[in-house]
Each structure stands twice: as C-alpha cells, then as structure tokens.
Amino acid sequence: MSFVVSVGMTGVGIAYLPVDAWVRGFLGMGVLFTVGSCFSLAKTIRDEHEDKRLISRIDEAKTTRILRDFEKEVT
C-alpha cells in the first residue's frame, strides 16, 4: 500500500512541477525505470534465495538418507 501511495504522490508531484512538459516526461521516465529496476532486483534476490533454500533441502535430504543407511548397516 505504501509503495502505491509513494509512487502516486511522486507522479502528482511531477505533474504539478512548474516546468516544461519535456522535463516532466524526463522525470516520469526516470521514476518508471527506477521502479522497474527495483522490481527486477527484488525478483532476482528472491529467486537466488529460493534456489539456496532448495539446495539446502536437497543436501539435508541426502544427509538424512546417508545417516539412515548407516544406522541400518550398524544394526
């Protein structure tokens, strides 16, 4: 919610600036590219985190299997 409010207020601020239309367009494009970059960065970080979690779960399952097989051999 706060993200929508902040982007909306930035847009309103740019719209009411006492400058030429090309300056408003330049600032608006800058905001759009910044927001797009933030989304891309957040998705990349999330994907890397999920990959690490998956690898960790696979390693844990392998360790559990090795320990289970070792316990069977000992008994």
N, C-alpha and C positions, 0 to 999 in steps of 0.2 A: 504494500500500500504506500509506504513512504517513498519507494522508488518512483511510482507513478506520479505522486504529488511533486516530487523534486524535478522530474523531467517536465511535467506540465508547467510548473512555475518558471522553470528556465525558458521554456517556449514562450510563455506570456511575457517574460522579461525581455526576450529578444524581439518579440513582436512590437513592443511599445518603446523600444530604443529610438531616440531621435536621430537616426542615421539613415543613409540611403538604403534602398532595397537590396543592393548587391552586398552590402555589409551584413545585413540581417541574414541573407542567404548563406553567406560565408560562415557566420556563427552557427546558424542552424545545421549546416552540413558538418561542421566541427563537432557539434553535440551528437548528431546521429552516428558519425564514425566512432566517437568515443564510446557511446553506448554499445555499438556493435562489437567493438574491441573488448569491452568488459564482458559481454556475454560469451564471446569466443574464449577468452581467458578462463572464465569460470567453468565453462564446459570442459576445457582441456584439463584443468586441475581436478575436476570431478571424475573424469574418465581415468586419469592416472591413479587417483585414489582407489577407485573401484577395481582397477587392474591389480594393484598391490594387495587389496583385500582378497581377491580371487586367488592370487598366487599364494598368499599366506594360508588360505583354507586348503589348497591343494597340498602344500607342504605339511600342514597339520594332519591331513588325512593319511599321507604317506608315512609320517612318523607313527601314527596310531596303528597303522597296518603292520609296520615293522615290529613294533612292540608286541602286538597281538601274536604275530608269527613267532617271535622269540619266546613268549610265555608258553606257547604250545610246545615248542621244542624242549623247553626246560622241564615241563611236567610230563 
